[in-house]
Amino acid sequence: MATVLIGVALSVTHALLSRGPRAMAALIGTAMVGGFAVEAVGVATGFPFGTYDYSGELGPKVLGVPLIIPLAWTWMAWPAWLAAVRVTGGRVRRILLAGAGLSTWDLFLDPQMVAEGYWRWHDPVPALPGVPGIPIGNYLGWLGFALLLMTAMSIATRATTPAAGDAPMYALWFWTYASSVLAHAVFLGLPASAVWGGVLMGAAVLPLAVTLRRSARTGRPHPAGTPA
């Protein structure tokens, strides 16, 4: 919970300082409010993630949803969007890349939280090989929501060009990915989710490393709004 609170504070503050009050309000409105709404619908109806419920170990709940959950999506939505802005041009490509990055983070998050008993699915099949307890439909549901979220972000934030001060968010993006792979592979005893998340989230995260490396070699920033 402390990690989430620190992360969301970083993302919201960066949105305000780098893009202004409109971007901060858009991030909160799309990711935090939208994340809570889709979770509340999911808990109540089983759509779009499958039938699941939360334990009481994640703090206060409203409509069955721990308040820490929408904060987590707000934390990760901002660096996911800025990474996509840095890597490629065109709204559709950015939405696809950012949505893929945000949703594939769930390949780490759900296995860890289920293993620790924070939430559970009533009908967790079919599941990914080696990752029991979580239906594949959950990941597809998050992909659909992430694409909707990033579509709204692309319209509301007006954050469509890279900024010199975006480096801390890139670092947060890389750190979340790399530390998740390490934790699942070494410390949590979840090697299958380390592989699934490492490959699929890596496909969305690692293009940023390529783009930044290319810019470093040429000695000039990647042109804003153009494909890497």
C-alpha positions as CSV (number, residue, x, y, z in Angstrom):
1,M,0.0,0.0,0.0
2,A,2.9,2.4,0.7
3,T,4.3,1.7,-2.7
4,V,1.0,2.5,-4.3
5,L,0.6,5.7,-2.4
6,I,4.1,6.9,-3.3
7,G,3.6,5.9,-6.9
8,V,0.3,7.7,-7.3
9,A,1.8,10.8,-5.6
10,L,4.7,10.8,-8.1
11,S,2.4,10.4,-11.1
12,V,-0.2,13.0,-10.1
13,T,2.5,15.5,-9.1
14,H,4.4,15.0,-12.3
15,A,1.2,15.5,-14.4
16,L,0.6,18.8,-12.6
17,L,4.1,20.1,-12.8
18,S,4.9,19.0,-16.4
19,R,1.5,19.4,-18.1
20,G,-0.6,21.6,-15.8
21,P,-3.8,21.3,-13.8
22,R,-5.8,20.1,-16.8
23,A,-3.5,17.0,-17.3
24,M,-3.6,16.3,-13.5
25,A,-7.4,16.5,-13.5
26,A,-7.7,14.3,-16.6
27,L,-5.4,11.7,-15.1
28,I,-7.5,11.6,-11.9
29,G,-10.8,11.6,-13.8
30,T,-9.9,8.9,-16.3
31,A,-7.7,6.5,-14.3
32,M,-8.8,7.0,-10.7
33,V,-12.5,7.6,-11.1
34,G,-12.7,5.3,-14.2
35,G,-10.7,2.6,-12.4
36,F,-13.0,2.7,-9.4
37,A,-16.1,2.6,-11.6
38,V,-15.0,-0.4,-13.6
39,E,-13.9,-2.2,-10.4
40,A,-17.3,-1.5,-8.8
41,V,-19.1,-2.8,-11.8
42,G,-16.8,-5.9,-11.9
43,V,-17.4,-6.8,-8.3
44,A,-21.2,-6.3,-8.6
45,T,-21.8,-8.0,-11.9
46,G,-18.7,-10.1,-12.9
47,F,-18.2,-8.1,-16.0
48,P,-15.7,-7.6,-17.6
49,F,-13.2,-9.5,-15.4
50,G,-15.2,-12.5,-14.2
51,T,-16.8,-13.1,-10.8
52,Y,-14.4,-12.1,-8.0
53,D,-14.3,-10.5,-4.6
54,Y,-11.7,-8.8,-2.4
55,S,-10.6,-9.8,1.1
56,G,-10.6,-7.2,3.9
57,E,-6.8,-6.9,3.9
58,L,-6.4,-4.0,1.5
59,G,-7.9,-1.2,3.6
60,P,-11.3,0.5,3.4
61,K,-13.7,-0.5,0.7
62,V,-16.5,1.3,-1.1
63,L,-19.0,-0.7,-3.1
64,G,-16.8,-3.7,-2.4
65,V,-13.7,-2.1,-3.9
66,P,-10.6,-1.3,-1.8
67,L,-9.8,2.4,-2.4
68,I,-6.1,1.5,-2.9
69,I,-7.0,-0.3,-6.2
70,P,-8.0,2.7,-8.4
71,L,-4.9,4.5,-6.9
72,A,-2.7,1.8,-8.3
73,W,-4.1,2.2,-11.8
74,T,-3.6,6.0,-11.6
75,W,0.0,5.4,-10.6
76,M,0.7,3.3,-13.7
77,A,-1.5,5.0,-16.3
78,W,0.6,8.1,-16.4
79,P,4.0,6.6,-17.1
80,A,2.4,4.1,-19.5
81,W,1.0,7.0,-21.5
82,L,4.1,9.1,-21.5
83,A,6.2,6.1,-22.6
84,A,3.9,5.7,-25.6
85,V,4.1,9.4,-26.4
86,R,7.9,9.1,-26.4
87,V,8.0,6.0,-28.6
88,T,5.5,6.6,-31.3
89,G,3.4,9.2,-33.1
90,G,-0.3,9.0,-33.9
91,R,-3.2,8.7,-31.4
92,V,-4.2,5.2,-32.3
93,R,-0.7,3.8,-32.0
94,R,-0.1,5.5,-28.7
95,I,-3.4,4.2,-27.3
96,L,-2.6,0.7,-28.4
97,L,0.9,0.8,-26.9
98,A,-0.1,2.5,-23.6
99,G,-3.1,0.2,-23.2
100,A,-1.0,-2.8,-23.8
101,G,1.6,-1.7,-21.3
102,L,-0.9,-0.9,-18.6
103,S,-3.0,-4.1,-19.0
104,T,0.0,-6.4,-19.2
105,W,1.2,-5.1,-15.8
106,D,-1.8,-7.1,-14.5
107,L,0.1,-10.3,-15.5
108,F,2.3,-9.5,-12.5
109,L,-0.2,-7.9,-10.2
110,D,-3.0,-10.5,-10.1
111,P,-0.8,-13.6,-9.6
112,Q,0.9,-11.9,-6.7
113,M,-2.2,-10.6,-5.0
114,V,-4.1,-13.9,-5.5
115,A,-1.2,-15.8,-4.0
116,E,-1.3,-13.5,-1.0
117,G,-5.0,-13.9,-0.6
118,Y,-6.0,-10.3,-1.3
119,W,-8.7,-11.3,-3.9
120,R,-10.0,-14.4,-5.5
121,W,-12.1,-15.5,-8.5
122,H,-15.1,-17.8,-8.1
123,D,-14.5,-19.5,-11.4
124,P,-10.8,-19.1,-12.3
125,V,-10.7,-21.2,-15.5
126,P,-9.4,-21.3,-18.2
127,A,-6.2,-19.8,-16.8
128,L,-2.8,-19.2,-18.3
129,P,-0.4,-22.2,-18.1
130,G,1.4,-22.1,-14.8
131,V,-0.7,-19.2,-13.4
132,P,-3.7,-20.8,-11.7
133,G,-6.5,-19.0,-9.9
134,I,-7.0,-16.2,-12.5
135,P,-9.2,-16.6,-15.6
136,I,-7.8,-15.5,-19.0
137,G,-11.0,-13.4,-19.3
138,N,-9.7,-11.1,-16.6
139,Y,-6.7,-10.1,-18.6
140,L,-8.8,-9.5,-21.7
141,G,-11.2,-7.4,-19.6
142,W,-8.3,-5.3,-18.4
143,L,-7.0,-4.9,-21.9
144,G,-10.4,-3.6,-23.0
145,F,-10.6,-1.1,-20.1
146,A,-7.0,0.0,-20.5
147,L,-7.7,0.9,-24.2
148,L,-10.8,2.9,-23.2
149,L,-8.8,4.6,-20.4
150,M,-6.0,5.6,-22.8
151,T,-8.4,6.8,-25.4
152,A,-9.9,9.1,-22.8
153,M,-6.4,10.1,-21.6
154,S,-5.4,11.0,-25.2
155,I,-8.3,13.4,-25.5
156,A,-8.4,14.9,-22.0
157,T,-4.7,15.4,-21.1
158,R,-3.4,17.0,-24.3
159,A,-0.1,15.4,-23.3
160,T,0.9,14.5,-26.8
161,T,4.5,15.5,-27.0
162,P,7.5,14.4,-24.9
163,A,8.9,16.8,-22.4
164,A,12.4,17.1,-21.0
165,G,11.1,16.5,-17.5
166,D,9.5,13.1,-18.4
167,A,12.7,11.1,-17.4
168,P,11.5,10.3,-13.9
169,M,8.3,8.7,-15.3
170,Y,10.4,6.7,-17.7
171,A,12.5,5.5,-14.8
172,L,9.3,4.6,-12.8
173,W,8.1,2.6,-15.9
174,F,11.3,0.7,-16.2
175,W,11.6,0.1,-12.5
176,T,8.1,-1.3,-12.2
177,Y,8.7,-3.7,-15.0
178,A,12.2,-4.9,-14.0
179,S,11.4,-5.1,-10.3
180,S,8.2,-7.1,-11.0
181,V,10.2,-9.7,-13.1
182,L,12.8,-10.0,-10.4
183,A,10.3,-10.3,-7.6
184,H,8.2,-13.0,-9.3
185,A,11.2,-14.9,-10.5
186,V,13.3,-14.8,-7.3
187,F,11.4,-13.7,-4.2
188,L,7.8,-14.6,-4.7
189,G,8.2,-18.1,-6.1
190,L,6.0,-17.3,-9.2
191,P,8.2,-18.2,-12.1
192,A,5.4,-18.6,-14.6
193,S,4.0,-15.1,-14.1
194,A,7.6,-13.8,-14.3
195,V,7.8,-15.3,-17.8
196,W,4.3,-14.2,-18.9
197,G,4.7,-10.7,-17.6
198,G,8.4,-10.4,-18.6
199,V,7.6,-11.3,-22.2
200,L,4.2,-9.5,-22.8
201,M,4.8,-6.4,-20.7
202,G,8.3,-6.3,-22.0
203,A,7.0,-6.0,-25.5
204,A,5.3,-2.7,-24.4
205,V,8.1,-1.4,-22.2
206,L,11.3,-2.2,-24.0
207,P,10.6,-0.1,-27.1
208,L,11.1,2.9,-24.9
209,A,14.6,1.7,-24.0
210,V,15.4,1.3,-27.8
211,T,14.0,4.8,-28.5
212,L,16.0,6.4,-25.6
213,R,19.2,4.6,-26.7
214,R,18.8,5.7,-30.3
215,S,18.3,9.3,-29.1
216,A,21.5,9.1,-27.0
217,R,23.5,7.8,-29.9
218,T,22.4,10.6,-32.2
219,G,22.9,13.2,-29.5
220,R,19.5,14.8,-30.0
221,P,16.0,14.1,-28.7
222,H,13.5,12.0,-30.6
223,P,11.3,14.3,-32.6
224,A,8.0,14.9,-30.9
225,G,5.0,13.4,-32.6
226,T,6.9,11.1,-35.0
227,P,7.4,7.4,-34.9
228,A,10.6,6.0,-33.5
